[in-house]
Amino acid sequence: MTRVAAVDCGTNSIRLLVADADPATGELTDLDRRMTIVRLGQGVDRTGRLAPEALERTFAACREYAGVIKEHGAERLRFVATSASRDAENRDDFVRGVLDILGVEPEVITGDQEAAFSFTGATKELTGRADLGTPYLVVDIGGGSTEFVVGDDRVRAARSVDVGCVRMTERHLVHDGAVTDPPTEAQVAAMRADIEAALDLAERTVPLREARTLVGLAGSVTSVSAIAQELPAYDSAAIHHSRVSHDRVRETTDWLLRSSHAERAAVPSLHPGRVDVIAAGALVLLAVMERTGAEEVVVSEHDILDGIAWSLA
């Protein structure tokens, strides 16, 4: 048994998992799992740089996480940074800040590495289930990018493309510095065209339509599940391994694209940090389901974070 700490720093959120990993049984026992919306990728698509206020929000979360890691006495720590910090000109500022606070240098991983971690985290518990056919298509919809991975007991093909809930919102749904509320038909059409082009790109590498089970990861997907189930509050137990039909995803996405900020903010299961970006994330999920013909998505709360933790074990 090894006590490990994994940090996943993405475009929209930073997350921590402290867990006991037992390679002999394949079990990962959570001791602490938490998420903070920091919007590290704020404006990166437009400016190419990490904003000072976004860096400070991220460093504040790192200071909190450092206390949690010390409290639990984790033996090993790995900090993985994804899309926003890959793209930024001033990513050295980010690296120095994390090193000062946590004592480890963030690994700015490639999209392929990100995909492999996501696949391991998402599918380790699903192996051998008779009701879920293989190969799996694991789709990790992040803030700045989306990872597509096809595999069974191992990764067969993977691709990362630059569509995510924050990037699509900032690129298509912001006008005069504010998110259009609700978006116009033209804005939605432009966003949909961008997503379809990214799917074309992904499909050059990954046989999206060969998969028998679609597994969806990350906050956009788990939020869609929570909304589709009409949960009175965000409930990880109800969301993890829930199965949401294509029709329900379409209905939820249509509502999100028609709704106002106030209506979305009133949804009790939706994190306040996702109110302005959830519609774009839901549209990515819907487009994937339409492209692949998936009748449902199996939603996983276990994802890249769990894959990082297993890499330490």
C-alpha positions in Angstrom: 0.0 0.0 0.0 1.4 3.4 -1.0 -0.1 6.8 0.1 0.0 9.1 -2.9 -1.1 12.6 -3.8 -2.0 13.6 -7.3 -2.8 17.1 -8.5 -4.4 17.7 -11.9 -4.3 21.4 -13.0 -6.4 22.1 -16.0 -7.7 25.1 -17.8 -10.8 25.6 -15.6 -10.1 23.7 -12.3 -7.4 22.3 -10.1 -8.0 19.1 -8.3 -6.3 17.0 -5.6 -6.6 13.3 -4.8 -4.8 11.8 -1.7 -5.3 8.1 -1.7 -3.9 4.7 -0.6 -3.1 2.7 -3.7 -2.8 -1.1 -3.6 -1.4 -2.4 -6.8 -2.0 -6.0 -5.7 -5.8 -5.6 -5.6 -6.1 -2.7 -8.0 -7.9 -0.7 -5.4 -7.5 3.1 -4.8 -8.9 4.2 -1.5 -9.7 7.9 -1.4 -8.6 9.9 1.7 -9.3 13.3 0.3 -10.6 14.4 -3.1 -11.3 18.1 -3.8 -11.7 20.5 -6.6 -11.3 24.3 -6.9 -12.3 26.4 -9.9 -9.4 28.7 -10.7 -9.8 29.5 -14.4 -6.0 29.2 -15.0 -6.8 29.4 -18.7 -8.6 32.8 -18.5 -7.9 34.6 -21.7 -5.1 32.3 -22.9 -6.8 31.6 -26.2 -6.8 35.3 -26.9 -3.5 36.6 -25.3 -1.3 33.5 -25.3 -0.4 34.3 -21.6 -1.5 33.2 -18.2 -3.2 36.2 -16.5 -1.7 37.4 -13.1 -5.0 37.0 -11.3 -5.5 33.5 -12.7 -2.0 32.5 -11.5 -2.7 33.9 -8.0 -6.0 32.0 -7.8 -4.1 28.8 -8.7 -1.3 29.4 -6.2 -3.9 30.0 -3.5 -5.4 26.6 -4.2 -1.9 25.1 -4.2 -1.2 26.5 -0.7 -4.4 24.9 0.5 -3.6 21.6 -1.1 0.0 21.6 0.4 -1.6 21.6 3.9 -3.9 18.7 3.0 -1.0 16.7 1.6 1.1 17.3 4.7 -1.8 16.4 7.0 -2.3 13.0 5.4 1.4 12.3 5.1 1.5 11.3 1.4 4.7 9.6 0.5 4.7 10.6 -3.2 3.3 13.6 -5.1 2.9 14.2 -8.8 1.6 17.5 -10.2 0.3 17.3 -13.8 -0.6 20.4 -15.8 -2.6 20.3 -18.9 -3.9 22.5 -21.7 -3.6 26.1 -20.5 -0.1 25.8 -19.2 1.0 24.0 -22.4 -0.2 26.9 -24.5 1.1 29.9 -22.4 4.2 32.0 -23.2 4.8 32.7 -19.5 4.4 29.1 -18.2 7.7 29.4 -16.5 6.0 31.8 -13.9 3.5 29.0 -13.3 6.2 26.4 -12.9 8.2 28.5 -10.4 5.2 29.2 -8.3 4.1 25.6 -8.0 7.7 24.5 -7.2 7.9 27.1 -4.4 4.6 26.0 -2.8 4.5 22.2 -3.3 8.2 21.4 -3.7 7.6 19.6 -7.0 7.8 20.9 -10.6 4.6 20.6 -12.5 4.8 18.3 -15.5 3.3 20.0 -18.5 2.3 16.8 -20.2 1.4 16.2 -23.8 -2.1 15.5 -25.0 -1.2 11.8 -25.6 0.0 11.5 -22.0 -3.1 13.2 -20.7 -5.2 10.7 -22.7 -3.4 7.7 -21.3 -3.8 8.9 -17.7 -7.5 9.5 -18.3 -8.1 6.1 -19.8 -6.4 4.3 -16.9 -8.4 6.3 -14.3 -11.7 5.9 -16.1 -11.6 2.2 -17.1 -9.8 0.4 -14.2 -13.0 -0.2 -12.4 -15.0 -1.2 -15.5 -12.8 -4.0 -16.6 -14.7 -7.3 -16.8 -18.2 -5.8 -16.6 -20.4 -8.0 -18.8 -22.9 -5.2 -19.4 -20.3 -2.9 -21.0 -18.7 -3.9 -24.3 -15.2 -3.1 -25.4 -13.4 -1.3 -26.9 -14.1 1.8 -24.7 -14.1 5.3 -26.1 -13.0 7.5 -23.2 -13.8 11.2 -23.8 -12.3 13.7 -21.3 -13.9 17.2 -21.9 -11.7 19.7 -20.2 -11.6 23.5 -20.2 -9.1 24.0 -23.0 -9.0 20.6 -24.7 -10.8 17.3 -25.1 -9.0 13.9 -25.1 -10.3 10.9 -27.1 -8.9 7.5 -26.2 -10.0 4.1 -27.6 -8.8 0.9 -26.0 -9.7 -2.2 -24.1 -7.1 -3.4 -21.6 -4.7 -0.9 -23.0 -4.8 2.3 -25.1 -5.0 1.6 -28.8 -5.3 5.2 -30.1 -5.5 8.6 -28.6 -5.8 12.3 -29.7 -6.1 15.6 -27.9 -7.9 18.4 -29.7 -8.3 22.1 -28.7 -12.0 22.2 -27.9 -13.1 22.6 -24.3 -15.8 24.3 -22.4 -13.7 27.4 -21.5 -12.0 27.7 -24.9 -15.3 27.4 -26.8 -17.1 29.8 -24.5 -14.4 32.5 -24.8 -14.0 31.9 -28.6 -17.7 31.9 -29.5 -20.0 33.0 -26.7 -18.3 36.2 -25.4 -19.3 39.6 -26.8 -18.0 42.9 -25.5 -16.3 41.1 -22.6 -19.4 39.3 -21.3 -20.9 35.9 -22.1 -24.0 36.3 -24.3 -27.0 35.2 -22.3 -28.4 33.1 -23.9 -26.2 32.7 -27.0 -27.5 33.5 -30.5 -28.2 30.9 -33.1 -25.2 32.1 -35.1 -22.9 31.8 -32.1 -24.1 28.2 -31.4 -23.7 27.3 -35.1 -20.1 28.7 -35.1 -19.3 26.8 -32.0 -20.8 23.6 -33.4 -18.8 24.0 -36.6 -15.6 24.3 -34.5 -16.4 21.2 -32.5 -17.2 19.2 -35.7 -13.9 20.2 -37.2 -12.1 19.0 -34.1 -13.9 15.7 -34.3 -12.8 15.4 -37.9 -9.2 15.9 -36.7 -9.6 13.4 -33.8 -11.1 10.8 -36.1 -8.0 10.8 -38.3 -6.2 9.1 -35.4 -8.8 7.5 -33.2 -11.5 5.1 -34.6 -14.3 6.9 -32.7 -17.1 4.8 -34.3 -15.6 1.4 -33.4 -16.2 1.8 -29.7 -19.0 -0.2 -28.0 -19.0 1.9 -24.7 -18.7 5.6 -24.5 -17.2 6.8 -21.1 -17.4 10.5 -20.4 -15.1 12.3 -17.9 -14.6 15.6 -16.2 -16.8 18.5 -15.0 -18.9 19.1 -18.1 -19.9 15.5 -18.3 -20.6 15.0 -14.6 -22.5 18.3 -14.5 -24.7 17.2 -17.4 -25.4 13.9 -15.6 -26.4 15.8 -12.4 -28.7 18.2 -14.3 -30.2 15.3 -16.4 -31.0 13.4 -13.2 -32.4 16.6 -11.6 -30.3 16.0 -8.4 -31.1 18.3 -5.5 -27.3 18.7 -4.9 -24.1 17.5 -6.5 -23.9 13.8 -5.5 -20.8 11.9 -6.6 -22.3 8.6 -5.7 -25.3 9.2 -7.9 -23.2 10.5 -10.7 -20.3 8.0 -10.8 -21.2 5.3 -13.3 -24.6 6.8 -14.1 -25.8 6.2 -17.6 -27.3 9.1 -19.5 -29.2 8.5 -22.8 -28.5 10.4 -26.0 -32.0 11.9 -25.8 -31.5 13.1 -22.3 -28.1 14.7 -23.2 -29.8 16.4 -26.1 -32.6 17.8 -24.0 -30.2 19.0 -21.3 -27.9 20.7 -23.9 -30.8 22.4 -25.6 -32.0 23.8 -22.3 -28.6 25.0 -21.3 -28.2 26.8 -24.7 -31.6 28.5 -24.2 -31.2 29.3 -20.6 -30.1 32.6 -18.9 -27.2 32.9 -16.4 -29.8 33.2 -13.6 -31.6 30.0 -14.6 -28.4 28.0 -14.8 -27.1 29.5 -11.5 -30.3 28.3 -9.9 -29.6 24.7 -10.7 -28.6 23.2 -7.3 -26.2 20.6 -8.6 -24.2 23.0 -10.8 -20.9 24.4 -9.4 -21.0 28.3 -9.6 -17.7 28.2 -11.6 -19.4 26.2 -14.4 -22.4 28.3 -14.9 -21.0 30.3 -17.8 -19.2 27.4 -19.5 -21.4 24.4 -19.1 -23.5 24.9 -22.2 -20.3 24.7 -24.4 -19.2 21.6 -22.6 -22.6 19.9 -23.0 -22.5 20.7 -26.7 -19.1 19.0 -27.1 -20.6 15.9 -25.4 -23.7 15.9 -27.6 -21.6 16.3 -30.8 -19.5 13.3 -29.7 -22.6 11.2 -29.1 -24.0 12.1 -32.5 -20.7 11.4 -34.3 -20.3 8.0 -32.7 -23.9 7.0 -32.6 -23.7 6.3 -28.9 -27.1 5.6 -27.3 -25.8 6.5 -23.9 -22.7 7.8 -22.0 -21.3 6.1 -18.9 -20.3 8.9 -16.6 -17.1 8.4 -14.5 -16.0 10.5 -11.6 -12.6 8.7 -11.9 -10.4 10.2 -14.6 -7.0 11.6 -15.2 -6.6 12.3 -11.4 -6.9 8.6 -10.6 -4.6 7.8 -13.5 -1.9 10.1 -12.1 -2.3 8.4 -8.7 -1.9 5.0 -10.2 1.3 6.1 -11.9 2.8 6.8 -8.5 1.9 3.3 -7.2 
